[in-house]
């Protein structure tokens, strides 16, 4: 059993698949956007690894506060789905000089903030290179990876680097309210019975056009 304060009440009208798929990803993303990066209206925010659960949650939450979400992907097949998920612009990291293209999109200023969800050093470096003076970089994935950050990056641009651990109870409460009001929606790529968990993992690892999450139903055959 778990203490009562481990649980959070949801409306009967809230779809269980949405609640399950969104709760962890959206709550942590809300903590990043609201507390760790303090995203404000008219900010430009870069999100790498944007097609996963936390990435799509961040796209929506950034847009909800009146800022501009910018996504990256390696796969052209994901670009349109990322726009539907909330991205104002999508850049393919397989093209040359992506950092310059992002800076051009921001009229040469660079992004105000960047959230890195892949754990890849190349994507971390892209976030740093695309940053404006005084911008905030929030690396989330790649727990054992070294961040390719130089002292000159901090000095020449006065960069802020903020870590994130997890959501708070208040983040979870806010996310439930947003879900119940339909202000955020977690894209669900597919639902499968729990018995097909291995197939779900293969989809996550190999699918080049998947955006959002896979939900497993323990009660299905």
Number of C-alpha atoms within 10 A of each C-alpha: 3 6 6 7 7 7 9 10 7 15 12 8 7 15 12 12 15 18 19 13 20 26 21 18 22 31 25 23 29 27 21 26 22 16 13 18 24 12 23 16 12 13 18 26 31 32 28 27 22 29 26 20 23 24 27 30 27 31 29 23 25 29 21 15 15 14 20 25 27 26 30 25 20 15 15 15 13 19 22 14 17 26 16 11 23 21 26 16 17 21 20 15 19 12 9 9 10 17 19 15 16 26 17 13 15 15 10 13 15 25 29 25 28 27 28 24 21 19 19 18 16 13 21 26 15 22 26 27 17 25 26 20 18 16 21 25 25 23 22 19 16 15 9 7 10 11 15 14 13 9 9 10 16 15 11 10 14 15 21 15 17 14 12 16 10 16 19 12 14 12 21 19 15 14 25 23 15 15 21 19 11 10 12 22 19 24 22 17 12 13 14 16 14 16 14 14 15 10 12 19 12 10 14 16 10 9 11 14 16 22 25 25 23 22 19 19 15 11 8 9 9
